[in-house]
Amino acid sequence: MTEWQDQILTRIRLAGTPLVVVLDPDRILLEERIVQALRADGFDLLTYTDPVAFRHTYETGYRTPRDNGEETPRLIVRFTHTHRESKSVPYDLLEKSECIRITLADLFPGLDYRTVQALGSRHYDALYEAAQALRGKRLGRNQTARFILDKVFSIRQDEIRTLADLIALFCRIHYSHQTVPGVLVDHCLETWAGRQYHPGLPDIRSLFERGAFMAYLQDEWARYISGGEPAPTVPFDEDRIRLYIDTFFLEGALRPLAAPPSVQVPKWAHCGIIRDHDAEQVYRLRSLLNRIQENLPGPDARLDDWKECARLWAEAVTLFSGPSSSALNEVRPRYQALHREIETAFGEWILATFPTLPDRPYLPAPVMVHQIPHYLAHRGGDHIALIVMDGMALDQWLIIKEMLGDEFFYTDDLVCAWVPTLTSISRRSLFAGEKPSLVSGVNGTTRNEETLWRTFWHNQGRSERSIGYSRGNTLSSFAEVDELVHDATPAIAGFVINTIDNLIHNTTMGMPQMHDGIRRWMETGTLRRFVTRLLDRDYRVYITADHGNVCASGVGAPRQGDLVEETSLRARVYHHASFAGEAHAAFPKDSCVWPSQYLGTGHAVLLAGGLSAFSPPGTEVVSHGSIALEEVFVPFIEIRSTQ
């Protein structure tokens, strides 16, 4: 815990009331370590958004029990008001609480407030430490931007004088998966205005985006290994650039290419060349497994650590289940052992950390699927299309992305699905923009999704006629695509594509069959046409999933009854907790009971543990419902045309 976090926690801990009201316009209280510390101290945290939803939770869970003499956790009620007064806080809360205000202006008094606001909380530690050197000095907007670029991102604009300087900088930024806020990008561009780095260089602003930069590097790499003209603009042979290139290929950010036998390239560049496809796949998979093993997150890991592990593991799954899978048999024992190790470690982490995830800020990027509509509303746009690929895991998105081709730029991120990772829980929450406990209904159906989606956007000021929702789509033909996207398609459009979920429930031969089915579907070109038609009509297009899926092995099915109908082999939902407890007792090593408070329905959930499934012993299935890394982390993509 750092000094700035301790300061905030101390103020809350010293409050002498069971109820603490915190005015938190900058979402500081939702920082990962602070939330974990507050939970460890026995605090519950509620964010005041919808008054009706808040009253339901507060009155039934806290005020009434406390008035009846029952023990309840200390409660923090968070308000996001941007003004200093607390007059919008209900009087009964103010009367019974101590009111605390925390802002970035208090944490960083010497820095420009608006500029600091653009940073994500992951950078506060570095900024706070650097700001101590200011010793009371106050910096203006431009000085603050320069200070943050230097101390947080190690970007010293005056040192970027040549094309090699610029490319090395972008390699370092994207190697670290850093996102430089727009206000800081603006400052860089102002500093670099008038500098001519190379006439063939794309717009520099676009290169701050990882997808655009990798697309540029991919084109340049093709020129580099061709040995012909025109020569690449990127000086790949420079030490400070080439040291990143093998990692970009390992992570899948760049794709190896076939090189003419006559072309001689240096040994370091072999990582990006295909001459023996099967040998290259084995080498890359071994390297990925080494990288994951060396950096496997532990119990105290941050969310970003597990997101990086999920990205690397998805690359490994894609390789292991791909067309060359038979050539990878020699790696199979290590792959399977590491898979079990990952799921054990992630299962322990998600059980401990999940309570802190739902209330994390959705800016600069959403953390969970129910925050996606809020993020889209914040980003704005006259036309917004959200494509929900039911059941799509990250490894399957990698196949889709590769087969969509080079016509698009992608801004890739990951969000967490709700647990249990079931359509009736996570997808309903996604379209509602609310936690499942506020849109409860575990019944195996999704009949309320359209109403929830329309309600969310109506509350954002959109007219009823401008909001659309369509489910049950498979994109099996161009005719279906053309029926979905036309001049009368609503401006705010939500689409559910069931193709992958259908494949999940029809796969009998594991992940290779699953991946093959996706490739066959992508070869039809319908998804490419669907996305292109939306972009041509000026939609901002986003792709995500309600949950992922994983390959699991059957351990048998519990016989306990009173089961709510679900098709998942990785989760069983019961009307009564006693039945879930009995089922868990029958499979103590291969299951766990998920806390029921997240559902808000009174149902109890039994999850299959590790890589187990509630199917006949020894059977291999592809399913979802539990807390595997591949089930919980799903892609969240913004896709744009390269034209």
Protein Blocks (a to p, Z undefined) as FASTA:
>chain_A
ZZklmmmmmmmmmpcbfbdcdddfkommmpmklmmmmmmnopacdddfbfmlmmmmmmmm
mmmmmmnopacdddddddfbfbfbfklpcfklmmmpccddddfklmmmmbcfklmmmpcf
klmmmmmmmmmmnnopacdfklmmmmmmmmmnopafklmmbfklmmmmmmmmmmnopacd
fklmmmmmmmmgoiafbfkbccfklmmpmklmmmmmmmmmmmmmnopacddfbdfklmkl
mmmmmmmmmnomaccddddfklccdfklmmmccfblmlmmmmmmmmmmmmmmmmgccfkb
cfklmmmmmmmmmmmmmmmmmmklmmmmmmmmmmmmmmmmmmmmmmmmmmmmmmmmmmpc
fbfbdfbfklmmmmmmmngpjbdcddddehiafklmmmmmmmnojmbccddddddddddd
dfklmmmmmmnopafklmgccehpaklmmmmmmmmmmmnopafklpccdehiahlafklm
mmmpcfklcfbdcdddfklmmmmmmccnbjklmmmmmmmmmmnommmmmmmmmmmnopac
ddddfbdcdddddebjafbehiacdfbfkbccdfbfklmmmmmmmmmmlgccddfklnon
opacdddehjbccddehiacddehiacfklmpccddddddfZZ
